[in-house]
Amino acid sequence: MTRDVPSRDVPAYQRPGPVGRVGRRRRGGGVCSVLFAGCLWVVLFFFSFCAKRFMLIVWERFPGPLGCQACWRHIWPELFLSFQLFTDGITNKLVACYTDEGMADAVLVRVYGRKTELFVDRETELRNFQVLRAHGCAPDLYCAFQNGLCYQFLPGIALGPDHVRDPHIFRLVAQEMARVHAIHANGSLPKPILWQKLHKYLTLVKTELSPKVSNPSLQQDVPSLEMLEHELAWMKETLSQLGSPVVLCHNDLLCKNIIYDGTQEHVRFIDYEYTGYNYQAFDIGNHFNEFAGVKEVDYRLYPSKETQLQWLRSYLQAYKQLTQGSEGGMGVAVSEEELEALYVQVNKFSLASHFLWACWGLIQDKYSTIDFNFLRYAKLRFKQYFKMKPVVTALQISK
């Protein structure tokens, strides 16, 4: 869900300030070189703001991963820096760097996955990261380098399928999503990125994977290119008419992208690669799909209508309070009609979520080096799309 919005179309108030960039563009280098460079920047940033200038000297004098290791040992022989590799992600590599055993001083270095530039606009990601940070919805961004980012570590736990079903936690998630959706909600908004994104993914499937998708052995689980084009046209015609507002969306709110801080009793969203203006109902429907999990997908965990209506009521109360200026939540009423309307919109847009991530899985299956069965994941999402299509098509918004 790349935010392919040209810079000239971005209002001045959204344009971020400068972000530090480390190193120069070089051929080769690889993930290891970038990771060590990123970690070196973390250490320098961590201990001295003035070290930014020195970083450029070090980068020139000690190129490559081996040089960086030697540089560390030469400059900080008594520094005990620890690393933790997070393995839950299926798009990028993520490492925490810290000196405190409790990770109280940790910062994160994220290295982009192979060929992810095909479907992620990194400049737009940085812009959205800073917009969210300016509104208190994202951690501090310390720097961007050739193939990754360095940013603040948020304390708390990454949620799982069990957590997002807990009424206390899912109300916090609904309220936080409303807070993101309310950013610039009263200003002029760009077009939703959904159709551009889906067309881009389908084009990649056709151009990069056409022989594979046309393989008869896959026909039973992966629709033909003709059928995919037909379904995309049907979705665009049908979903565009539902009247869902266009808001700033996370667009990838799987469980692990939600951090719950029990001491502060709040949640924060992380990973903004796919953030952009989109249909409100898509963001919510996509999140409901993620109740099923990622590595072990079980769509029996998709929230019941009762759970959805509780979630949606919390969301609408928070969203209306933020966008209509009610103080302290007083005077915010959510009618049964608008609740039911949002329920229908969300479940219809959940189809687009299945379709998008299924195409994404096919692309990742060809290029990603991460140990994950992307093809199996794509097949599961296509299967659920066609299973749910007649069910949600039958849903109607009361006039």
Phi, psi and omega in degrees: 000065182291146177263079185277064180255115180304147184302325184291343180269000183267125179303152184301325185288348178266344186288128185283163171285178183293143175246135181300139176237135184255135171079181179241161178288127178226152174287147178075218179090304175078174183296320183299315181299316180294320181296314178296322178297317179296316180295322178298319177298319180303312182299314181296316179297324186295321188256344179197125179294328180290346183289353179302315179293320181295331181303319181296323178293315181298317182300318180290324187276331183234071182288151174083165184295321181294320178297322180295320178296316179297322179298314180303312184294330181284320186275319183235070184296337183252011181274126179256097182254127181253155181230146172225123179270124177269132187249004182284333185289146179239016175240317185231175171258137183229129181230135173262137178241130185200163174245334180276133183300328178277004179062027179293336181252018186289145168232158185250140173241121180247128178251125185296144178288161182298131176064016180291345177294346176296327183232005177233125175270105187290327177294319178292324177301315178298317181298314180292325176303314183286327175296314179296320180296321180297338180255014177073020182252008181211158178287174177292139176257118186272316179194163171237139176235189191306320186225037179175189183224159172231126185210174185292140175275129178263122179291149179135192179243142173282130186288158173237177181304328179290321183295316187289352176267351179285122183305322180297314182286318184291337174291323176296319179296316180299318180292322179291322177296321177299322180295319177293315181296334182279351180295121181060021185295339182260004179259185177285138185242147175289176176289156177295143183275354188303310186288322176300317181295314180296319178296321180295314180296317181293324176297318178296320178298318182291317186276324185266333190233013186307312180299322182291315181294331180277355180298125182304331182292341180260350187302329182290330185252333181243122181299156176292163179298324179296318180292322178297317178296320179296316181294322178296317178297319179296315180298316182298317180293320186280310187286330181296339184267003185280345178079022178288131180296151175265122184223171175285119186243151173286315175074000180210049188272066171284166188304316185290350176268012177240122180253123180257121177256103183292334180287326180262350182055051173213168175239153173227148178264145178234169177065102188246027182299327186252007181297142178173171179290131185202179178291132177308314184292333177294314183300318180288314180298322177297318178296318178298322176300327183285354173301336183283349182090176182241303183284324174237091187277129178219101185285359170291345179273357176303134187298140177293167178299320179300314178296317180299317182294324175296314180300311184294327177295315177300319180297309183297322177299314180292317183295317180292324177296318182288323185267340181253359172076023178288141183270129173063018179080358181285140176081006179268112180245138178243117182281158177295328181294313180288331176294314180294322179297316180294322178302314180295313180301315183298314183289329175290318180289342177299335176297317180297325177297313178301314183297315182297311184287337174292314177297319177302318179297321178297319180292315180297326180300328180280322192252329189291144175259003180283141183284088181204141181275083184293324181295317177299319180298316179300317180298319179297319181290320176297318180300317180290326177303308183287333176291318185273343184305309180293331180292309184281335177296329181286343180289138181228142176277127181296136180279000000 
